[in-house]
Amino acid sequence: MIRIAFVGAGSVVFTRQLLHDILAFPELAGVAIALHDIDPERLAVAEALARRTAAAHGASPRVTASPDRRATLAGADVVVNMVAVGGHRATVTDFEIPAAAGLRQTIGDTLGIGGIFRALRTFPVLDALAADIAEVCPDAWLLNYTNPMAMNIQYLAAVAPWLKTAGLCHSVYWTVRGLCEIVGVPFEEVDFLSAGVNHQAWILRWLHRGRDLYPALDAAIAADAALARRVRVDMYRRLGYYPTETSEHSSEYVPWYLGHDSEIERLRIPIGDYVGISADNLAAYAAMRKAVESGEDGESGWESDAAEYAPQVIHSLATDTRRTIQVTTANTGLITNLPSGAAVEVPATLDRQGVHPHYVGALPPQLAAQNRHFLNVVELVVAAAVEGDPRHVRHAAMSDPATSAVLTVDQIWELCDAMVLAHGDALPAALRTPLAVGNSAGGNAFGGNASGGHPR
């Protein structure tokens, strides 16, 4: 039977949801579930929840838990990665230091200063994880949930191109469900096509029995003034296609909103929202731990529908069931007007052989333009880590749409220095030193041009 390794299983609320969805498939009732986390208390809670979730389903999986990652990975067919390096404290740092510099963020886990430094402290863990997989389970599929998704997948493609990797996120699924609710059609009856990059993909086609649903959405927006006060509705009305992440997320990936008080008020943008979400996650964990200690079954109140993608991938691997989901993967000509090798989000077919991304072709030019801005940041963050070049961290921040719309270049460099000092040893060793403008370490980008001409 298939063996599933959970790395970062101490994210117990999410671990429980995945286990619930996996064990809802009768064919997976006897899977081997191996749990790993570096926090012994959280690991113990995850193990207890796994056993109680199994009992609630009448399933008999083989459940093991270990702080030894290699032991957990050994012989795995699927590795589910959901680590959060630094936890709540690092999240607070990602918000407080930029806020002191005058930079607003809402979620801070995908792009911008928060996304850049979340990626840089995650990359060393991905390095070690890929090395372990190469030695103890080289044929396993790595299913990544950890953000920033695009940066993590593009980094893995650069440093471990042999690794069978798929980035999974439910944003497209819930976006289309939400749109269907707005226009009053059953989600199960619609056909849609989405593509772009994770957290900034686009609903390119959305049909109900062959009928284009975008006119119905236009009518709903016209009839409800509150709908127009959403960032992604505003983006849809200007770009012509609906973006696939929440308005909180979407506001951070463009230069148009967070720098303006009037736009924050008009579109009701919740500044610093993820700090509260992260604190709520801590409270949810505490409640979960208390439930385990009191002997509750850990299942009450959970929906039975499998909405997460990892359980569907696992079920298809085990049963050869064909289905289509969204995945983030390296761009091998899948989206023709986005950079080759970039991490893109496209539909993919699942079966016993794994994950098969679909060719999409060219995005509408206005959408590709936004995605290229996004991917410029991703490329530079990955280059910083791969090349060990701290200047590229600053280049990434300078290229970030929301950051560069608010801060001067001096402020951006000073902010990056402050973030480097704050995160310290969590970052790759080559990137831990503050870097003054004019420092040419690693190259000749500053202090004169390569052709010997005079600066103007």
N, C-alpha and C positions, 0 to 999 in steps of 0.2 A: 504493500500500500504506500501511497505517496507520503513523503516526509516533508513537513513544513517547519522552517526555522523562523522564529520571530526575533528580530534584532531591535532592541528598544522596547521590549514587551512591557516595561514599566509604565508606558503610556497606557494605563490599564483600561481607561474608558474606551479608547479606540481598539485596543486588543480585544476587549469583550465584544465589541460590535463585530469585528472581523470573525471571531470564533463563533458567535451567534449565526452569522451568515454562512460560514463554512459548514457548520454542523446541521444547518437547515437542509442541506442536500443529503438525502439518504445514502447516496453512493460514497459520501465522505465520512460516514459515521465511524470508520475504523482508522482514520488517518493517524500518523505519528505527528505530534505537536511538540516541538522543542522550543522552549522559551529562554531568552537571554536578556539580561540587563545588568548594568554595573552597580545598580542600587539594590542591595539585598532585600530591603523591606518591600520595595515595589515589585521585585521579582516574586516574592512570596505571595503577595496579593494577587498578582497575575496568575500564578499557578493555581491558587485556590479558586479564582473565578473561572479558570479554564475547566477545572474539574466539576464545578457546580453548573456551568453552562452545558457541559456534556451530559450531566445527569438530567438536567431539565429537558434535553432533547432525546433522552433515552439512547444516547450514543456511547460508544466505547473507544474513544481515541486513546492512543498511548501518549500520555502527557509527561514530559520531563522538563526540568528547569535547572539552569546552570549559569553561574557568573562567568564561566569559561566560554568565550565566543566560539573558539575552534571546536570544542566538544559539541556545542549546539549545532554548528554548521555541518559537522561530519556526516556525509551521506545524504545531505538535503537535496530534494528535488526542486524546492522553491524556497527562496529566502525573501522574507518580507521585511523591508527596512523602514523603520519609523523613529529613528533616533532624533532627539532634540538636544543638541550639544549646548550645554550651559543652562538649559531650563529657563525658569521664570526670571532668575536674576539677570541672565544675559539679555533676555527680552527687554527688561526694564532699562538696562544700559543702552540698548539699541534705540530706545526712544528718548531717554533723558538727555543724553549728550547732544544729539542732533537738535532737540528742542531748545536747549540752552544756546545753540548757535543760530536759532531763528528758523529752523527747518521743521515743517509740519509733516507728520506721517500718520497713517491710519492703521495699517496692518504691519508693514515693515518686514515681511518675511519672504519677499519675492524679488523686488527690485529696490532701487534707492539705497541709502546708506544702511538701513536695516538689512536688506537682502544681501548686499555685498558682504557685510561682516558675518552674517549668519552662514553664508556660503564658505567664507574663508575659515571659519572655525569647524565647519563640517567636513571639508575636504580631507584633513588628516584621518578622520574616521573612515571615510570612503576608501582612502588608500589602503588602510589596514584591513578593511572588510574585503576588498577586492583581492588582496594578497592571500587572505585566509581561504576565500572561495576557490582561488586557483589551486590551492594545495589539497583541500579536503572535500570539495564538491564542485569540480570544474564544469560540470554539465548543468548546474542548477540555473534556474531563472531567478534573477534578482528583480523583485517588484518593489520599486521605490515609492514611498509616500512622503519622504522628508523634503521639506522646502528649504531653500528655493529650488523648485523642481527643475527648471530649465538649466540653471547653473550646475546643479548636481549631475544631471544626465549628460550635459555637454562635457563636464569634467571627466566623468567615467568613460565616455567615448574617447577622450584624448589619452587617458592614462591606462585604460584597460579595454582596448577595442575588441578583445576576444570575448568579453563578458556579455552574456545574454541578459540584456537589461530592458525593462519597460517602466516608464514613469506613469503612475496611476493617480488620478484626481477625479473627484466626482462633480466638478464644477459644471461641466457641460450637461450632465444628466439633470442636475437640479435646476440649471437655467432653463432647459427645455420644459421640464415639468412646470416650473413657475410661469413660463410664457403660456403654456397650454391652459393653466388655471385662469390667466387673465382673459383669454379669448373664449374660454368655455368649451374646449374640446378635450377628449380623453387622450392622455399621453400615449397610451398603448396603440392608438390609431394613427399616430403621426409618423412621417418619415422626415429625417433631417440630416443635414451634412454640416459638420463643424470642422474648422481647421484654423491654424495659426500657431501661437505659442501658448504654453500653459499659463492660465490666468489672463491671457489676452488673445484668446481664439475668437472666432466669429461664427454666428449661425448663418451659413451661406445659403442654405435651403431649408425650408420648414413648410411641410405640406400635410394637409389632412384629406385623404382620399383624392389626391391629385390637385387639391386647391391650395394655392399660395396663401399662407396665413398672415403674411406681413400686412396686407390691407386691413385685416381684422384687428391687428395690434395697433395700427394707426388710428382706427376708429376708437379703440379703447382708450388710447392716450388722449385723444381729443375730448372724450367724454369725462375724463377724470384728471383734474388739475394736479392731484397729488402724484400721479404717475410721472408727470413732466418734471417733478422735483427729485429725480433720481439721476445720478451721474451717468449711468449706462443708458438710460433713456435719452438723455441729452446727447451722448455720443452716437447712439443709433440714429437720431434725427439728423445729425450732421454727416455721419459717415455712411449711412444707408444699410448697415448690418448690425445686429445686436451683439454686444460683447458678452463673453461667457463667464465672467466673474462678477462678484457683487460690486456695487457702487463704491464701497469702501476700498476694495482692491483697485478697481479700475481708475479711481482718481489719482493713484500714486504713479501710474505708468505713463502719464502724459503731462505736459507743462501747463495745462490750461486752468486748473482748478485750485490747487492747494495754496498757491501764492496770493490768492485774492480773497479777502474777507467777504466780499459780496457774493462770490461763488460758493463759498462754504455755507453761507446763510441760505442762498437760493436753493442749493441742492442738498442741504441738511447733511453735510459731511461730518461724521463723528471723528474728530481729531483724537489720536491716541487710543483708538478703539481696542486694539489688540492687547494692550496692557491689562485692560479689564477682562478680556476673554482669557488671557493667560492666568490671571488670578482666579477666574471662575473654574478653570481647569484644575487648579490646585484644590479648590473647594470640592470639586467633583471627585477628585482622587481621595480626599479625606473622607467623603461620604461613602465611597466605595470600600475603602479600608474598614470603616466602621461596620458596613453591611457584612463584610466577610467575617469580622470578629464576632458579630452577633448571630451568624449562622444563616443569614438570608441566602436565597438561591441565586441572586445576581441576575435574574431574568425578568422580573416583573417590570412591566411598562415598556418593553422593547418590541418594536415592530418585527413582523416575521418576514417582510420582503427583503431580499438580498439586493441592496442598492450599491454597495461597495464593489469595486471591480476585482480586487484580488481574489475573493472567493469564486468569482466567475472564471477567472483565469485558471485557478486550481481545479475547478470542476471540469473545465474543458480539457485540461491536460490529462485528467484521470479518466474521462469518459468519451473523449473525442466529440463532444457536443460543440457544434459551430454556433458562434454568436459574434456580434460586433460590439466593440467598446471603443473608447477614446484612449490613446496612449501618447506619451511623450517619448520620442526616439530621435536618433540622429537623422538629419535630413540627407537622404541618399537620392536626391532628385524627386522627393515626394511633393514638395512645394517648390515650384520652379523659380519663383522670384524671391525666395529667401536663401540665405547663404548655405552652401554645401557644408555638411557636417554640423550645422547648428541644431540645437534641440528644438524640434517642432512637435506640435500636437495634432494628430490626425486620427481618423478612424483606423481600426485594425480588426482583423478577423482572428478569432481564437479557435484552436482545435488541439488534437493530441500532440502536434509538433510544436506548438507554442503560439507566438504572437506574430501576426503577419500584417505590417502596416500597409495602408492603401495609398496609391498614387492619387494626388488631388489636382496637381497642375498649378496654374498661376492664381494667386489671390487677386481680387480687385486692387488696383494700384494704391488706393488710399489706405487700405488695410495693411498691405505689405509695407507701406512706408512706416506705419506705426510699429509694426512688428520688427522692422529693421532697427529702429531706435532702441527698442527693448533688447534686441540681440546684440547690438553694439556693446551694451553694458555687460551682458553675459560673456561675450567673447573676451573682453578685457579682464574680467575677474578670473576666468579660466587661464588666460595667458599669464596673469600675475602669479598664480600658483604653479603652473607648469614650468614657467621660465624662472621662477624665484625672483621676480622683478617687482619691487615695491612701488615703482613709479606707475605700473599699470593699475594698481589699486586706485591711485589718484586719477588716472585717466578714465577709469570706469566711472568714478563719481562725477568727474567733469562731463562725461557723456550722458549721465542719467538725466532724463527730461525734467523731472520734477525738482531735482537738486539744482541743476544748472539754471533753472528759471528763477531761483530765489537767492542763491548765494554767489558771491564773487569767487573767482578762482583762488584767491588767497584764503578766503573763508573755507572753501572746500578742502584745500590742503591742510589747513589747521584742524578742521573737523576730522579728517582721516587720521592725523597724528594723534588726536585725542582718543579716537576709537581704537587705534593700535595699542596705545598705552593701557586703555581700559580692559581690553580682551587679552592682552599679553600672551601667555603661554598657550592659550587655546588656538592661536593662529599658527600657520606654517612658519617654521623657524626663520626663513629668509625674509619674512614680511613683518617681523615684530618690531622693527626699529623705526621711530619717527624719521621723516624724510623732508629736509628743508628744500625749498625751491632752489634749483641750481646744483643739487647733488646729482652727480652723473654716475652713481653706482649702478653697474649693470649695463651701461651704454653711454651714448653720446647725445641723448635727446635734448639735454639742456647745456648751455654754455657755448653756443655757436652752432651754425648749421653745417651739415656734412659737406656741402659743396665749397665751403670756404668763403662764401659771400658775406656781406655785411647785413646785420639785422636792421630793420627799419622801424 
